Amino acid sequence: MRLADRVQVNVNNVASLARQIVRGSKSNEILMHSIRNFAMQEHAIENSEANLKKLQLLSVHLGYQHDSVLRSAQQLEEVKEQVRAMQR
């Protein structure tokens, strides 16, 4: 399930909860508590999304570095072969 879908489900659940709470006793207190929790959850989701984007970028950069290390290792083997050929 995509992050946006999960957020939409949470919004719908909070709206449903809010409707039920308004009908019950102590509705304002419980509603404010729910809103506070929802706001904290929304912030956590935004932070998670930002962290995922950073991790994706890091993954790309690690791939570049991996390719660079492989090329360097290959070139090192070629240089070793050239040195062996010169020593003969």
PDB file with SEQRES, HELIX, SHEET and CRYST1 records, atoms N, CA, C and O in Angstrom:
SEQRES   1 A   88  MET ARG LEU ALA ASP ARG VAL GLN VAL ASN VAL ASN ASN          
SEQRES   2 A   88  VAL ALA SER LEU ALA ARG GLN ILE VAL ARG GLY SER LYS          
SEQRES   3 A   88  SER ASN GLU ILE LEU MET HIS SER ILE ARG ASN PHE ALA          
SEQRES   4 A   88  MET GLN GLU HIS ALA ILE GLU ASN SER GLU ALA ASN LEU          
SEQRES   5 A   88  LYS LYS LEU GLN LEU LEU SER VAL HIS LEU GLY TYR GLN          
SEQRES   6 A   88  HIS ASP SER VAL LEU ARG SER ALA GLN GLN LEU GLU GLU          
SEQRES   7 A   88  VAL LYS GLU GLN VAL ARG ALA MET GLN ARG                      
HELIX    1 AA1 LEU A    3  ARG A   23  1                                  21    
HELIX    2 AA2 SER A   27  GLN A   87  1                                  61    
CRYST1    1.000    1.000    1.000  90.00  90.00  90.00 P 1           1          
ATOM      1  N   MET A   1       0.854  -1.176   0.000  1.00  0.00           N  
ATOM      2  CA  MET A   1       0.000   0.000   0.000  1.00  0.00           C  
ATOM      3  C   MET A   1       0.895   1.234   0.000  1.00  0.00           C  
ATOM      4  O   MET A   1       1.837   1.318   0.789  1.00  0.00           O  
ATOM      5  N   ARG A   2       0.619   2.155  -0.846  1.00  0.00           N  
ATOM      6  CA  ARG A   2       1.428   3.367  -0.945  1.00  0.00           C  
ATOM      7  C   ARG A   2       1.198   4.255   0.256  1.00  0.00           C  
ATOM      8  O   ARG A   2       0.158   4.196   0.912  1.00  0.00           O  
ATOM      9  N   LEU A   3       2.194   5.080   0.529  1.00  0.00           N  
ATOM     10  CA  LEU A   3       2.141   5.992   1.663  1.00  0.00           C  
ATOM     11  C   LEU A   3       0.934   6.919   1.568  1.00  0.00           C  
ATOM     12  O   LEU A   3       0.252   7.151   2.566  1.00  0.00           O  
ATOM     13  N   ALA A   4       0.667   7.446   0.386  1.00  0.00           N  
ATOM     14  CA  ALA A   4      -0.475   8.351   0.203  1.00  0.00           C  
ATOM     15  C   ALA A   4      -1.790   7.638   0.510  1.00  0.00           C  
ATOM     16  O   ALA A   4      -2.693   8.229   1.102  1.00  0.00           O  
ATOM     17  N   ASP A   5      -1.902   6.375   0.112  1.00  0.00           N  
ATOM     18  CA  ASP A   5      -3.116   5.603   0.396  1.00  0.00           C  
ATOM     19  C   ASP A   5      -3.284   5.400   1.898  1.00  0.00           C  
ATOM     20  O   ASP A   5      -4.391   5.493   2.428  1.00  0.00           O  
ATOM     21  N   ARG A   6      -2.179   5.125   2.571  1.00  0.00           N  
ATOM     22  CA  ARG A   6      -2.232   4.913   4.020  1.00  0.00           C  
ATOM     23  C   ARG A   6      -2.644   6.207   4.721  1.00  0.00           C  
ATOM     24  O   ARG A   6      -3.412   6.180   5.683  1.00  0.00           O  
ATOM     25  N   VAL A   7      -2.136   7.331   4.237  1.00  0.00           N  
ATOM     26  CA  VAL A   7      -2.511   8.616   4.823  1.00  0.00           C  
ATOM     27  C   VAL A   7      -4.006   8.852   4.617  1.00  0.00           C  
ATOM     28  O   VAL A   7      -4.693   9.300   5.535  1.00  0.00           O  
ATOM     29  N   GLN A   8      -4.510   8.556   3.431  1.00  0.00           N  
ATOM     30  CA  GLN A   8      -5.939   8.745   3.149  1.00  0.00           C  
ATOM     31  C   GLN A   8      -6.792   7.868   4.052  1.00  0.00           C  
ATOM     32  O   GLN A   8      -7.826   8.314   4.549  1.00  0.00           O  
ATOM     33  N   VAL A   9      -6.371   6.622   4.270  1.00  0.00           N  
ATOM     34  CA  VAL A   9      -7.104   5.728   5.172  1.00  0.00           C  
ATOM     35  C   VAL A   9      -7.113   6.306   6.580  1.00  0.00           C  
ATOM     36  O   VAL A   9      -8.140   6.280   7.260  1.00  0.00           O  
ATOM     37  N   ASN A  10      -5.958   6.832   7.022  1.00  0.00           N  
ATOM     38  CA  ASN A  10      -5.894   7.430   8.356  1.00  0.00           C  
ATOM     39  C   ASN A  10      -6.803   8.650   8.455  1.00  0.00           C  
ATOM     40  O   ASN A  10      -7.474   8.832   9.471  1.00  0.00           O  
ATOM     41  N   VAL A  11      -6.838   9.479   7.435  1.00  0.00           N  
ATOM     42  CA  VAL A  11      -7.714  10.654   7.432  1.00  0.00           C  
ATOM     43  C   VAL A  11      -9.167  10.214   7.525  1.00  0.00           C  
ATOM     44  O   VAL A  11      -9.940  10.784   8.295  1.00  0.00           O  
ATOM     45  N   ASN A  12      -9.540   9.212   6.751  1.00  0.00           N  
ATOM     46  CA  ASN A  12     -10.917   8.714   6.790  1.00  0.00           C  
ATOM     47  C   ASN A  12     -11.250   8.141   8.159  1.00  0.00           C  
ATOM     48  O   ASN A  12     -12.341   8.371   8.681  1.00  0.00           O  
ATOM     49  N   ASN A  13     -10.316   7.397   8.742  1.00  0.00           N  
ATOM     50  CA  ASN A  13     -10.542   6.822  10.067  1.00  0.00           C  
ATOM     51  C   ASN A  13     -10.696   7.914  11.125  1.00  0.00           C  
ATOM     52  O   ASN A  13     -11.552   7.816  12.004  1.00  0.00           O  
ATOM     53  N   VAL A  14      -9.874   8.942  11.041  1.00  0.00           N  
ATOM     54  CA  VAL A  14      -9.967  10.042  11.997  1.00  0.00           C  
ATOM     55  C   VAL A  14     -11.295  10.767  11.837  1.00  0.00           C  
ATOM     56  O   VAL A  14     -11.921  11.137  12.830  1.00  0.00           O  
ATOM     57  N   ALA A  15     -11.729  10.973  10.605  1.00  0.00           N  
ATOM     58  CA  ALA A  15     -13.011  11.637  10.376  1.00  0.00           C  
ATOM     59  C   ALA A  15     -14.152  10.811  10.948  1.00  0.00           C  
ATOM     60  O   ALA A  15     -15.067  11.352  11.570  1.00  0.00           O  
ATOM     61  N   SER A  16     -14.100   9.512  10.739  1.00  0.00           N  
ATOM     62  CA  SER A  16     -15.127   8.626  11.283  1.00  0.00           C  
ATOM     63  C   SER A  16     -15.109   8.648  12.807  1.00  0.00           C  
ATOM     64  O   SER A  16     -16.156   8.700  13.452  1.00  0.00           O  
ATOM     65  N   LEU A  17     -13.925   8.609  13.361  1.00  0.00           N  
ATOM     66  CA  LEU A  17     -13.778   8.672  14.813  1.00  0.00           C  
ATOM     67  C   LEU A  17     -14.316   9.990  15.356  1.00  0.00           C  
ATOM     68  O   LEU A  17     -14.988  10.016  16.387  1.00  0.00           O  
ATOM     69  N   ALA A  18     -14.020  11.076  14.664  1.00  0.00           N  
ATOM     70  CA  ALA A  18     -14.490  12.388  15.098  1.00  0.00           C  
ATOM     71  C   ALA A  18     -16.016  12.435  15.109  1.00  0.00           C  
ATOM     72  O   ALA A  18     -16.610  12.981  16.039  1.00  0.00           O  
ATOM     73  N   ARG A  19     -16.648  11.877  14.099  1.00  0.00           N  
ATOM     74  CA  ARG A  19     -18.113  11.858  14.055  1.00  0.00           C  
ATOM     75  C   ARG A  19     -18.683  11.059  15.227  1.00  0.00           C  
ATOM     76  O   ARG A  19     -19.666  11.470  15.845  1.00  0.00           O  
ATOM     77  N   GLN A  20     -18.072   9.934  15.524  1.00  0.00           N  
ATOM     78  CA  GLN A  20     -18.555   9.106  16.633  1.00  0.00           C  
ATOM     79  C   GLN A  20     -18.341   9.797  17.967  1.00  0.00           C  
ATOM     80  O   GLN A  20     -19.185   9.714  18.860  1.00  0.00           O  
ATOM     81  N   ILE A  21     -17.211  10.480  18.100  1.00  0.00           N  
ATOM     82  CA  ILE A  21     -16.891  11.140  19.365  1.00  0.00           C  
ATOM     83  C   ILE A  21     -17.827  12.305  19.623  1.00  0.00           C  
ATOM     84  O   ILE A  21     -18.254  12.526  20.756  1.00  0.00           O  
ATOM     85  N   VAL A  22     -18.152  13.060  18.560  1.00  0.00           N  
ATOM     86  CA  VAL A  22     -19.050  14.201  18.719  1.00  0.00           C  
ATOM     87  C   VAL A  22     -20.386  13.735  19.285  1.00  0.00           C  
ATOM     88  O   VAL A  22     -21.024  14.465  20.043  1.00  0.00           O  
ATOM     89  N   ARG A  23     -20.810  12.547  18.931  1.00  0.00           N  
ATOM     90  CA  ARG A  23     -22.078  12.010  19.425  1.00  0.00           C  
ATOM     91  C   ARG A  23     -21.979  11.592  20.893  1.00  0.00           C  
ATOM     92  O   ARG A  23     -22.988  11.566  21.597  1.00  0.00           O  
ATOM     93  N   GLY A  24     -20.788  11.269  21.353  1.00  0.00           N  
ATOM     94  CA  GLY A  24     -20.606  10.752  22.710  1.00  0.00           C  
ATOM     95  C   GLY A  24     -20.364  11.834  23.736  1.00  0.00           C  
ATOM     96  O   GLY A  24     -20.416  13.028  23.439  1.00  0.00           O  
ATOM     97  N   SER A  25     -20.090  11.378  24.979  1.00  0.00           N  
ATOM     98  CA  SER A  25     -19.800  12.321  26.061  1.00  0.00           C  
ATOM     99  C   SER A  25     -18.344  12.737  26.012  1.00  0.00           C  
ATOM    100  O   SER A  25     -17.506  12.033  25.447  1.00  0.00           O  
ATOM    101  N   LYS A  26     -18.049  13.868  26.597  1.00  0.00           N  
ATOM    102  CA  LYS A  26     -16.703  14.442  26.630  1.00  0.00           C  
ATOM    103  C   LYS A  26     -16.134  14.572  25.217  1.00  0.00           C  
ATOM    104  O   LYS A  26     -14.935  14.391  25.004  1.00  0.00           O  
ATOM    105  N   SER A  27     -16.982  14.880  24.278  1.00  0.00           N  
ATOM    106  CA  SER A  27     -16.578  14.872  22.869  1.00  0.00           C  
ATOM    107  C   SER A  27     -15.478  15.877  22.569  1.00  0.00           C  
ATOM    108  O   SER A  27     -14.555  15.558  21.819  1.00  0.00           O  
ATOM    109  N   ASN A  28     -15.543  17.068  23.124  1.00  0.00           N  
ATOM    110  CA  ASN A  28     -14.521  18.062  22.803  1.00  0.00           C  
ATOM    111  C   ASN A  28     -13.140  17.645  23.287  1.00  0.00           C  
ATOM    112  O   ASN A  28     -12.157  17.798  22.562  1.00  0.00           O  
ATOM    113  N   GLU A  29     -13.057  17.124  24.500  1.00  0.00           N  
ATOM    114  CA  GLU A  29     -11.759  16.709  25.054  1.00  0.00           C  
ATOM    115  C   GLU A  29     -11.158  15.561  24.241  1.00  0.00           C  
ATOM    116  O   GLU A  29      -9.980  15.580  23.886  1.00  0.00           O  
ATOM    117  N   ILE A  30     -11.974  14.588  23.964  1.00  0.00           N  
ATOM    118  CA  ILE A  30     -11.491  13.431  23.198  1.00  0.00           C  
ATOM    119  C   ILE A  30     -11.145  13.841  21.773  1.00  0.00           C  
ATOM    120  O   ILE A  30     -10.156  13.371  21.212  1.00  0.00           O  
ATOM    121  N   LEU A  31     -11.950  14.708  21.193  1.00  0.00           N  
ATOM    122  CA  LEU A  31     -11.696  15.168  19.833  1.00  0.00           C  
ATOM    123  C   LEU A  31     -10.373  15.929  19.751  1.00  0.00           C  
ATOM    124  O   LEU A  31      -9.599  15.723  18.817  1.00  0.00           O  
ATOM    125  N   MET A  32     -10.108  16.808  20.723  1.00  0.00           N  
ATOM    126  CA  MET A  32      -8.849  17.556  20.730  1.00  0.00           C  
ATOM    127  C   MET A  32      -7.659  16.610  20.880  1.00  0.00           C  
ATOM    128  O   MET A  32      -6.624  16.797  20.239  1.00  0.00           O  
ATOM    129  N   HIS A  33      -7.810  15.601  21.724  1.00  0.00           N  
ATOM    130  CA  HIS A  33      -6.739  14.609  21.899  1.00  0.00           C  
ATOM    131  C   HIS A  33      -6.490  13.865  20.581  1.00  0.00           C  
ATOM    132  O   HIS A  33      -5.342  13.643  20.195  1.00  0.00           O  
ATOM    133  N   SER A  34      -7.560  13.488  19.905  1.00  0.00           N  
ATOM    134  CA  SER A  34      -7.432  12.787  18.626  1.00  0.00           C  
ATOM    135  C   SER A  34      -6.777  13.668  17.567  1.00  0.00           C  
ATOM    136  O   SER A  34      -5.946  13.204  16.786  1.00  0.00           O  
ATOM    137  N   ILE A  35      -7.159  14.941  17.551  1.00  0.00           N  
ATOM    138  CA  ILE A  35      -6.575  15.869  16.579  1.00  0.00           C  
ATOM    139  C   ILE A  35      -5.083  16.035  16.838  1.00  0.00           C  
ATOM    140  O   ILE A  35      -4.279  16.041  15.906  1.00  0.00           O  
ATOM    141  N   ARG A  36      -4.719  16.170  18.122  1.00  0.00           N  
ATOM    142  CA  ARG A  36      -3.298  16.289  18.464  1.00  0.00           C  
ATOM    143  C   ARG A  36      -2.524  15.059  17.998  1.00  0.00           C  
ATOM    144  O   ARG A  36      -1.453  15.172  17.402  1.00  0.00           O  
ATOM    145  N   ASN A  37      -3.081  13.884  18.280  1.00  0.00           N  
ATOM    146  CA  ASN A  37      -2.421  12.640  17.857  1.00  0.00           C  
ATOM    147  C   ASN A  37      -2.320  12.548  16.340  1.00  0.00           C  
ATOM    148  O   ASN A  37      -1.304  12.106  15.803  1.00  0.00           O  
ATOM    149  N   PHE A  38      -3.372  12.966  15.661  1.00  0.00           N  
ATOM    150  CA  PHE A  38      -3.347  12.933  14.199  1.00  0.00           C  
ATOM    151  C   PHE A  38      -2.274  13.867  13.659  1.00  0.00           C  
ATOM    152  O   PHE A  38      -1.550  13.510  12.730  1.00  0.00           O  
ATOM    153  N   ALA A  39      -2.166  15.061  14.236  1.00  0.00           N  
ATOM    154  CA  ALA A  39      -1.151  16.022  13.787  1.00  0.00           C  
ATOM    155  C   ALA A  39       0.249  15.454  14.005  1.00  0.00           C  
ATOM    156  O   ALA A  39       1.128  15.613  13.158  1.00  0.00           O  
ATOM    157  N   MET A  40       0.451  14.793  15.136  1.00  0.00           N  
ATOM    158  CA  MET A  40       1.770  14.189  15.402  1.00  0.00           C  
ATOM    159  C   MET A  40       2.046  13.071  14.400  1.00  0.00           C  
ATOM    160  O   MET A  40       3.171  12.926  13.923  1.00  0.00           O  
ATOM    161  N   GLN A  41       1.018  12.278  14.081  1.00  0.00           N  
ATOM    162  CA  GLN A  41       1.190  11.190  13.128  1.00  0.00           C  
ATOM    163  C   GLN A  41       1.487  11.744  11.737  1.00  0.00           C  
ATOM    164  O   GLN A  41       2.322  11.200  11.014  1.00  0.00           O  
ATOM    165  N   GLU A  42       0.813  12.815  11.367  1.00  0.00           N  
ATOM    166  CA  GLU A  42       1.049  13.430  10.059  1.00  0.00           C  
ATOM    167  C   GLU A  42       2.499  13.911   9.958  1.00  0.00           C  
ATOM    168  O   GLU A  42       3.152  13.734   8.930  1.00  0.00           O  
ATOM    169  N   HIS A  43       2.988  14.519  11.035  1.00  0.00           N  
ATOM    170  CA  HIS A  43       4.379  14.988  11.056  1.00  0.00           C  
ATOM    171  C   HIS A  43       5.339  13.803  10.928  1.00  0.00           C  
ATOM    172  O   HIS A  43       6.328  13.877  10.199  1.00  0.00           O  
ATOM    173  N   ALA A  44       5.048  12.728  11.630  1.00  0.00           N  
ATOM    174  CA  ALA A  44       5.901  11.535  11.557  1.00  0.00           C  
ATOM    175  C   ALA A  44       5.905  10.951  10.144  1.00  0.00           C  
ATOM    176  O   ALA A  44       6.942  10.497   9.660  1.00  0.00           O  
ATOM    177  N   ILE A  45       4.758  10.964   9.492  1.00  0.00           N  
ATOM    178  CA  ILE A  45       4.672  10.452   8.121  1.00  0.00           C  
ATOM    179  C   ILE A  45       5.489  11.334   7.176  1.00  0.00           C  
ATOM    180  O   ILE A  45       6.183  10.828   6.294  1.00  0.00           O  
ATOM    181  N   GLU A  46       5.408  12.638   7.361  1.00  0.00           N  
ATOM    182  CA  GLU A  46       6.186  13.551   6.519  1.00  0.00           C  
ATOM    183  C   GLU A  46       7.681  13.322   6.724  1.00  0.00           C  
ATOM    184  O   GLU A  46       8.447  13.312   5.761  1.00  0.00           O  
ATOM    185  N   ASN A  47       8.096  13.138   7.975  1.00  0.00           N  
ATOM    186  CA  ASN A  47       9.507  12.852   8.251  1.00  0.00           C  
ATOM    187  C   ASN A  47       9.929  11.530   7.626  1.00  0.00           C  
ATOM    188  O   ASN A  47      11.027  11.423   7.078  1.00  0.00           O  
ATOM    189  N   SER A  48       9.069  10.528   7.703  1.00  0.00           N  
ATOM    190  CA  SER A  48       9.381   9.226   7.108  1.00  0.00           C  
ATOM    191  C   SER A  48       9.534   9.339   5.600  1.00  0.00           C  
ATOM    192  O   SER A  48      10.431   8.737   5.009  1.00  0.00           O  
ATOM    193  N   GLU A  49       8.652  10.112   4.983  1.00  0.00           N  
ATOM    194  CA  GLU A  49       8.730  10.301   3.530  1.00  0.00           C  
ATOM    195  C   GLU A  49      10.041  10.998   3.152  1.00  0.00           C  
ATOM    196  O   GLU A  49      10.694  10.617   2.181  1.00  0.00           O  
ATOM    197  N   ALA A  50      10.417  12.015   3.920  1.00  0.00           N  
ATOM    198  CA  ALA A  50      11.673  12.729   3.656  1.00  0.00           C  
ATOM    199  C   ALA A  50      12.865  11.782   3.833  1.00  0.00           C  
ATOM    200  O   ALA A  50      13.806  11.806   3.040  1.00  0.00           O  
ATOM    201  N   ASN A  51      12.820  10.958   4.866  1.00  0.00           N  
ATOM    202  CA  ASN A  51      13.905   9.999   5.100  1.00  0.00           C  
ATOM    203  C   ASN A  51      13.986   8.967   3.983  1.00  0.00           C  
ATOM    204  O   ASN A  51      15.080   8.565   3.586  1.00  0.00           O  
ATOM    205  N   LEU A  52      12.838   8.535   3.476  1.00  0.00           N  
ATOM    206  CA  LEU A  52      12.840   7.584   2.362  1.00  0.00           C  
ATOM    207  C   LEU A  52      13.466   8.198   1.114  1.00  0.00           C  
ATOM    208  O   LEU A  52      14.199   7.527   0.388  1.00  0.00           O  
ATOM    209  N   LYS A  53      13.177   9.468   0.869  1.00  0.00           N  
ATOM    210  CA  LYS A  53      13.771  10.141  -0.288  1.00  0.00           C  
ATOM    211  C   LYS A  53      15.287  10.237  -0.124  1.00  0.00           C  
ATOM    212  O   LYS A  53      16.034  10.035  -1.082  1.00  0.00           O  
ATOM    213  N   LYS A  54      15.738  10.545   1.092  1.00  0.00           N  
ATOM    214  CA  LYS A  54      17.176  10.610   1.354  1.00  0.00           C  
ATOM    215  C   LYS A  54      17.825   9.247   1.166  1.00  0.00           C  
ATOM    216  O   LYS A  54      18.907   9.143   0.589  1.00  0.00           O  
ATOM    217  N   LEU A  55      17.158   8.197   1.657  1.00  0.00           N  
ATOM    218  CA  LEU A  55      17.690   6.847   1.502  1.00  0.00           C  
ATOM    219  C   LEU A  55      17.764   6.443   0.030  1.00  0.00           C  
ATOM    220  O   LEU A  55      18.711   5.778  -0.388  1.00  0.00           O  
ATOM    221  N   GLN A  56      16.778   6.842  -0.741  1.00  0.00           N  
ATOM    222  CA  GLN A  56      16.793   6.536  -2.178  1.00  0.00           C  
ATOM    223  C   GLN A  56      17.984   7.215  -2.842  1.00  0.00           C  
ATOM    224  O   GLN A  56      18.669   6.605  -3.663  1.00  0.00           O  
ATOM    225  N   LEU A  57      18.231   8.464  -2.495  1.00  0.00           N  
ATOM    226  CA  LEU A  57      19.371   9.195  -3.049  1.00  0.00           C  
ATOM    227  C   LEU A  57      20.686   8.544  -2.628  1.00  0.00           C  
ATOM    228  O   LEU A  57      21.602   8.401  -3.438  1.00  0.00           O  
ATOM    229  N   LEU A  58      20.775   8.153  -1.362  1.00  0.00           N  
ATOM    230  CA  LEU A  58      21.980   7.463  -0.885  1.00  0.00           C  
ATOM    231  C   LEU A  58      22.197   6.153  -1.633  1.00  0.00           C  
ATOM    232  O   LEU A  58      23.327   5.798  -1.966  1.00  0.00           O  
ATOM    233  N   SER A  59      21.119   5.450  -1.890  1.00  0.00           N  
ATOM    234  CA  SER A  59      21.219   4.183  -2.618  1.00  0.00           C  
ATOM    235  C   SER A  59      21.780   4.410  -4.020  1.00  0.00           C  
ATOM    236  O   SER A  59      22.630   3.651  -4.485  1.00  0.00           O  
ATOM    237  N   VAL A  60      21.306   5.448  -4.684  1.00  0.00           N  
ATOM    238  CA  VAL A  60      21.805   5.776  -6.025  1.00  0.00           C  
ATOM    239  C   VAL A  60      23.297   6.096  -5.961  1.00  0.00           C  
ATOM    240  O   VAL A  60      24.078   5.622  -6.786  1.00  0.00           O  
ATOM    241  N   HIS A  61      23.683   6.901  -4.978  1.00  0.00           N  
ATOM    242  CA  HIS A  61      25.086   7.294  -4.860  1.00  0.00           C  
ATOM    243  C   HIS A  61      25.971   6.098  -4.509  1.00  0.00           C  
ATOM    244  O   HIS A  61      27.099   6.001  -4.991  1.00  0.00           O  
ATOM    245  N   LEU A  62      25.469   5.196  -3.678  1.00  0.00           N  
ATOM    246  CA  LEU A  62      26.229   3.980  -3.377  1.00  0.00           C  
ATOM    247  C   LEU A  62      26.418   3.137  -4.634  1.00  0.00           C  
ATOM    248  O   LEU A  62      27.464   2.516  -4.825  1.00  0.00           O  
ATOM    249  N   GLY A  63      25.407   3.121  -5.478  1.00  0.00           N  
ATOM    250  CA  GLY A  63      25.531   2.398  -6.746  1.00  0.00           C  
ATOM    251  C   GLY A  63      26.623   2.999  -7.611  1.00  0.00           C  
ATOM    252  O   GLY A  63      27.402   2.271  -8.227  1.00  0.00           O  
ATOM    253  N   TYR A  64      26.687   4.334  -7.660  1.00  0.00           N  
ATOM    254  CA  TYR A  64      27.741   4.997  -8.427  1.00  0.00           C  
ATOM    255  C   TYR A  64      29.113   4.642  -7.857  1.00  0.00           C  
ATOM    256  O   TYR A  64      30.043   4.339  -8.605  1.00  0.00           O  
ATOM    257  N   GLN A  65      29.230   4.682  -6.542  1.00  0.00           N  
ATOM    258  CA  GLN A  65      30.509   4.369  -5.904  1.00  0.00           C  
ATOM    259  C   GLN A  65      30.889   2.909  -6.142  1.00  0.00           C  
ATOM    260  O   GLN A  65      32.061   2.599  -6.352  1.00  0.00           O  
ATOM    261  N   HIS A  66      29.916   2.026  -6.111  1.00  0.00           N  
ATOM    262  CA  HIS A  66      30.183   0.609  -6.367  1.00  0.00           C  
ATOM    263  C   HIS A  66      30.729   0.421  -7.773  1.00  0.00           C  
ATOM    264  O   HIS A  66      31.710  -0.294  -7.977  1.00  0.00           O  
ATOM    265  N   ASP A  67      30.089   1.065  -8.739  1.00  0.00           N  
ATOM    266  CA  ASP A  67      30.563   0.979 -10.125  1.00  0.00           C  
ATOM    267  C   ASP A  67      31.987   1.526 -10.247  1.00  0.00           C  
ATOM    268  O   ASP A  67      32.816   0.958 -10.959  1.00  0.00           O  
ATOM    269  N   SER A  68      32.265   2.618  -9.560  1.00  0.00           N  
ATOM    270  CA  SER A  68      33.593   3.222  -9.601  1.00  0.00           C  
ATOM    271  C   SER A  68      34.641   2.282  -9.011  1.00  0.00           C  
ATOM    272  O   SER A  68      35.733   2.141  -9.561  1.00  0.00           O  
ATOM    273  N   VAL A  69      34.310   1.643  -7.900  1.00  0.00           N  
ATOM    274  CA  VAL A  69      35.241   0.694  -7.270  1.00  0.00           C  
ATOM    275  C   VAL A  69      35.495  -0.492  -8.202  1.00  0.00           C  
ATOM    276  O   VAL A  69      36.630  -0.954  -8.322  1.00  0.00           O  
ATOM    277  N   LEU A  70      34.459  -0.978  -8.853  1.00  0.00           N  
ATOM    278  CA  LEU A  70      34.628  -2.094  -9.789  1.00  0.00           C  
ATOM    279  C   LEU A  70      35.542  -1.697 -10.954  1.00  0.00           C  
ATOM    280  O   LEU A  70      36.415  -2.469 -11.353  1.00  0.00           O  
ATOM    281  N   ARG A  71      35.337  -0.486 -11.499  1.00  0.00           N  
ATOM    282  CA  ARG A  71      36.199  -0.022 -12.591  1.00  0.00           C  
ATOM    283  C   ARG A  71      37.651   0.103 -12.122  1.00  0.00           C  
ATOM    284  O   ARG A  71      38.577  -0.283 -12.836  1.00  0.00           O  
ATOM    285  N   SER A  72      37.835   0.641 -10.928  1.00  0.00           N  
ATOM    286  CA  SER A  72      39.194   0.799 -10.394  1.00  0.00           C  
ATOM    287  C   SER A  72      39.863  -0.553 -10.187  1.00  0.00           C  
ATOM    288  O   SER A  72      41.049  -0.710 -10.479  1.00  0.00           O  
ATOM    289  N   ALA A  73      39.110  -1.528  -9.686  1.00  0.00           N  
ATOM    290  CA  ALA A  73      39.668  -2.865  -9.481  1.00  0.00           C  
ATOM    291  C   ALA A  73      40.055  -3.495 -10.815  1.00  0.00           C  
ATOM    292  O   ALA A  73      41.089  -4.152 -10.925  1.00  0.00           O  
ATOM    293  N   GLN A  74      39.223  -3.290 -11.817  1.00  0.00           N  
ATOM    294  CA  GLN A  74      39.532  -3.824 -13.144  1.00  0.00           C  
ATOM    295  C   GLN A  74      40.792  -3.152 -13.707  1.00  0.00           C  
ATOM    296  O   GLN A  74      41.654  -3.825 -14.272  1.00  0.00           O  
ATOM    297  N   GLN A  75      40.894  -1.849 -13.555  1.00  0.00           N  
ATOM    298  CA  GLN A  75      42.068  -1.129 -14.042  1.00  0.00           C  
ATOM    299  C   GLN A  75      43.319  -1.573 -13.283  1.00  0.00           C  
ATOM    300  O   GLN A  75      44.398  -1.663 -13.868  1.00  0.00           O  
ATOM    301  N   LEU A  76      43.181  -1.847 -12.001  1.00  0.00           N  
ATOM    302  CA  LEU A  76      44.313  -2.317 -11.206  1.00  0.00           C  
ATOM    303  C   LEU A  76      44.826  -3.653 -11.740  1.00  0.00           C  
ATOM    304  O   LEU A  76      46.034  -3.865 -11.838  1.00  0.00           O  
ATOM    305  N   GLU A  77      43.913  -4.539 -12.081  1.00  0.00           N  
ATOM    306  CA  GLU A  77      44.320  -5.820 -12.660  1.00  0.00           C  
ATOM    307  C   GLU A  77      45.040  -5.619 -13.996  1.00  0.00           C  
ATOM    308  O   GLU A  77      46.014  -6.311 -14.291  1.00  0.00           O  
ATOM    309  N   GLU A  78      44.561  -4.677 -14.794  1.00  0.00           N  
ATOM    310  CA  GLU A  78      45.209  -4.397 -16.072  1.00  0.00           C  
ATOM    311  C   GLU A  78      46.615  -3.850 -15.851  1.00  0.00           C  
ATOM    312  O   GLU A  78      47.545  -4.222 -16.568  1.00  0.00           O  
ATOM    313  N   VAL A  79      46.776  -2.978 -14.871  1.00  0.00           N  
ATOM    314  CA  VAL A  79      48.099  -2.420 -14.566  1.00  0.00           C  
ATOM    315  C   VAL A  79      49.025  -3.522 -14.074  1.00  0.00           C  
ATOM    316  O   VAL A  79      50.199  -3.556 -14.444  1.00  0.00           O  
ATOM    317  N   LYS A  80      48.509  -4.424 -13.241  1.00  0.00           N  
ATOM    318  CA  LYS A  80      49.328  -5.550 -12.764  1.00  0.00           C  
ATOM    319  C   LYS A  80      49.840  -6.390 -13.940  1.00  0.00           C  
ATOM    320  O   LYS A  80      51.001  -6.799 -13.978  1.00  0.00           O  
ATOM    321  N   GLU A  81      48.943  -6.633 -14.893  1.00  0.00           N  
ATOM    322  CA  GLU A  81      49.330  -7.404 -16.073  1.00  0.00           C  
ATOM    323  C   GLU A  81      50.414  -6.676 -16.871  1.00  0.00           C  
ATOM    324  O   GLU A  81      51.351  -7.302 -17.365  1.00  0.00           O  
ATOM    325  N   GLN A  82      50.284  -5.356 -16.994  1.00  0.00           N  
ATOM    326  CA  GLN A  82      51.280  -4.596 -17.719  1.00  0.00           C  
ATOM    327  C   GLN A  82      52.629  -4.631 -17.005  1.00  0.00           C  
ATOM    328  O   GLN A  82      53.672  -4.724 -17.651  1.00  0.00           O  
ATOM    329  N   VAL A  83      52.610  -4.559 -15.679  1.00  0.00           N  
ATOM    330  CA  VAL A  83      53.866  -4.618 -14.908  1.00  0.00           C  
ATOM    331  C   VAL A  83      54.502  -5.985 -15.066  1.00  0.00           C  
ATOM    332  O   VAL A  83      55.717  -6.082 -15.237  1.00  0.00           O  
ATOM    333  N   ARG A  84      53.707  -7.046 -15.013  1.00  0.00           N  
ATOM    334  CA  ARG A  84      54.252  -8.413 -15.207  1.00  0.00           C  
ATOM    335  C   ARG A  84      54.863  -8.544 -16.595  1.00  0.00           C  
ATOM    336  O   ARG A  84      55.921  -9.152 -16.762  1.00  0.00           O  
ATOM    337  N   ALA A  85      54.183  -7.963 -17.601  1.00  0.00           N  
ATOM    338  CA  ALA A  85      54.689  -8.058 -18.970  1.00  0.00           C  
ATOM    339  C   ALA A  85      56.001  -7.292 -19.079  1.00  0.00           C  
ATOM    340  O   ALA A  85      56.905  -7.724 -19.794  1.00  0.00           O  
ATOM    341  N   MET A  86      56.122  -6.170 -18.389  1.00  0.00           N  
ATOM    342  CA  MET A  86      57.364  -5.392 -18.462  1.00  0.00           C  
ATOM    343  C   MET A  86      58.509  -6.092 -17.718  1.00  0.00           C  
ATOM    344  O   MET A  86      59.674  -5.894 -18.062  1.00  0.00           O  
ATOM    345  N   GLN A  87      58.198  -6.896 -16.717  1.00  0.00           N  
ATOM    346  CA  GLN A  87      59.225  -7.590 -15.952  1.00  0.00           C  
ATOM    347  C   GLN A  87      59.774  -8.814 -16.703  1.00  0.00           C  
ATOM    348  O   GLN A  87      60.840  -9.312 -16.339  1.00  0.00           O  
ATOM    349  N   ARG A  88      59.105  -9.296 -17.702  1.00  0.00           N  
ATOM    350  CA  ARG A  88      59.536 -10.478 -18.444  1.00  0.00           C  
ATOM    351  C   ARG A  88      60.650 -10.173 -19.391  1.00  0.00           C  
ATOM    352  O   ARG A  88      61.127 -11.065 -20.092  1.00  0.00           O  
TER     353      ARG A  88                                                      
END                                                                             
